[in-house]
Amino acid sequence: MSEPRRIPIVDLKAQLERIRPEIDEAIARVLASTAFVFGEDVKALEREFADFCGTTHACAVANGTDALHIALRAHGIGPGDEVVTVANTFIATGEAILLVGAKPVFVDVDAETFTMDPQRLEEAITPRTRLLLPVHLYGHPADMTAIGEVGRRHGLPVLEDAAQAHGAEWRGRRAGALGHAACFSFYPAKNLGAYGDAGMITSSDAEFVARVRQIANHGAGAHQYDNVVLGTNSRLDSLQAAILRVKLRHLERWTEERRSRAAVYSRTLEGASGVTLPREREGARSSWHLYTIRSARRDALQAHLKERGIASAVHYPRPIHLQPSMAGAGGKAGDLPVSEQVSREVLCLPIYPELPDEDVERIAREVRLFVGSD
Ligand SMILES: Cc1ncc(COP(=O)(O)O)c(C=O)c1O
């Protein structure tokens, strides 16, 4: 009997095969122009991505971590300030806060969507709080209505960590336009991924985006060598911008394809004992960056899938308040019971537009076999 086909967690080769002529053309165009930095493609991508999100402005930066770091700087956040966020996220969310000298204050997530629990938000706010930073984890938007209301009540801007949520929607509006500003990552495996590192900040506050742009380019003023604020080099190069422009044209279709894979998973896994399936909250349109189930026997389930050639991932095995690098935030085990519990149970199954439905069904069948529901 032949070995079953291996299923990777993401398949960028399959994606490239679908769009190779367009990518080749875009790369050739940038090479011919030799405008490798600050080219027309960067400007065009900023316009097109802002339009896609529904904001008036966007500024491209070198990666998603820089997007967060620079957005916090552009908000004037620094030592003595607190930023309320979640621990059930990639380390960059917390890093950016500590890197500007502020303190991350972590609130727990709701167990159903793995996103910031607005019920717990109020108790985390102190006179030092300057900003709320929810994360649309796995592509599921946080409850931006409730979070926005708390923000308004306390005069706090909301910055979205939308690194995993390109094309996600909350009550008919896209991630990127749900708070005062938003930060995106275009890391290659993201729903909209570059062929290297890339990031973006979106907002409809023109002055804020002007500050972002200045910080991302050495704090330059009207003239290149007129460095008026402390900045950095966080430019996006034209090759990445040209590649992202090609992919942006396909993003909506790819999101629909992800959504249909998620529906197949949910249909096939419905009722499997001992497995909790991800749900879309009413009003949410997830971009299904990851399809993440929960199981008390997560590690054994992952090993079972691996033996059958099926890759899976744990995002994330440790909530970031318990990471040694976040010690400055003073978190300890037991602070965030839901985040800590889900980090022991989450398992992300392969989901990408090119994943055949038969593979989704095969993965779901193996999950059911493992939990003994078949
Ligand atoms: C939730 C979240 N925030 C921030 C980042 C940082 O983005 P980047 O890897 O582009 O620096 C990522 C991506 O890795 C992420 O998933």
Ligand as a Chemical Component Dictionary entry (heavy atoms), coordinates in Angstrom:
data_LIG
# 
_chem_comp.id                   LIG 
_chem_comp.type                 NON-POLYMER 
_chem_comp.pdbx_formal_charge   0 
_chem_comp.three_letter_code    LIG 
# 
loop_
_chem_comp_atom.comp_id 
_chem_comp_atom.atom_id 
_chem_comp_atom.alt_atom_id 
_chem_comp_atom.type_symbol 
_chem_comp_atom.charge 
_chem_comp_atom.model_Cartn_x 
_chem_comp_atom.model_Cartn_y 
_chem_comp_atom.model_Cartn_z 
_chem_comp_atom.pdbx_ordinal 
LIG C1 C1 C 0 -0.407 38.400 16.063 1  
LIG C2 C2 C 0 0.907  38.821 15.458 2  
LIG N1 N1 N 0 1.424  40.020 15.779 3  
LIG C3 C3 C 0 2.572  40.438 15.237 4  
LIG C4 C4 C 0 3.287  39.671 14.343 5  
LIG C5 C5 C 0 4.619  40.154 13.866 6  
LIG O1 O1 O 0 4.752  40.222 12.484 7  
LIG P1 P1 P 0 6.166  39.994 11.758 8  
LIG O2 O2 O 0 6.508  38.542 11.864 9  
LIG O3 O3 O 0 5.905  40.419 10.352 10 
LIG O4 O4 O 0 7.162  40.864 12.432 11 
LIG C6 C6 C 0 2.765  38.432 13.947 12 
LIG C7 C7 C 0 3.395  37.613 12.915 13 
LIG O5 O5 O 0 4.265  36.880 12.960 14 
LIG C8 C8 C 0 1.558  37.984 14.541 15 
LIG O6 O6 O 0 1.036  36.785 14.217 16 
# 
loop_
_chem_comp_bond.comp_id 
_chem_comp_bond.atom_id_1 
_chem_comp_bond.atom_id_2 
_chem_comp_bond.value_order 
_chem_comp_bond.pdbx_ordinal 
LIG C1 C2 SING 1  
LIG C2 N1 SING 2  
LIG C2 C8 DOUB 3  
LIG N1 C3 DOUB 4  
LIG C3 C4 SING 5  
LIG C4 C5 SING 6  
LIG C4 C6 DOUB 7  
LIG C5 O1 SING 8  
LIG O1 P1 SING 9  
LIG P1 O2 DOUB 10 
LIG P1 O3 SING 11 
LIG P1 O4 SING 12 
LIG C6 C7 SING 13 
LIG C6 C8 SING 14 
LIG C7 O5 DOUB 15 
LIG C8 O6 SING 16 
# 
